[in-house]
Amino acid sequence: MVRLETGAVPTTEELVEFYDAVGWSAYTKDPEGLAEAVANSTYVAMLRDGERLIGLVRGLSDDVSVLYLQDIIVHPDYQGQGHGRRLIEHIVERFAHVRQKVLMTDDEERQHRLYESLGYRDVAEIDKLHAFARFDE
């Protein structure tokens, strides 16, 4: 039975194993940094099947005007079963009072379809709105 958990964060070992499973090795090169990033998030929700971590979403927010959805992840063995949608709907409900909900994603059509089905739009399609990003390696 898959259950939703909040109020705790996975162990460093769980995080490394989980992020490696989805191929996010840029995060796992610095296990302590990954654990710190998750722990410093405003909100973390996880899905577990028994004790196994199978899904995670985290958000960064001022809890008033903006929520940045970060690391919406579902283990490959559990993808395509509605778990990503469940995580997103949960965190959006938690921050329903916040006006802006922002996420950045890879250029994968499947992800785009999920986000669009939940009401998100590509900023390129929104008149007079621009998004800028900078990645320092």
Buried (B, 14 or more C-beta within 10 A) or exposed (E): EBEEBEEEBBEBEBBBBBBEBBEEEEBBEEBEEBBEBBEEBBBBBBBBBEEBBBBBBBBBBEEEEBBBBBBBBBBEEBBEEEBBBBBBEBBBEBBEEBEEBBBEEEEEEEBBEBBEEBEBEEEEEEEEEEEEEEEEE
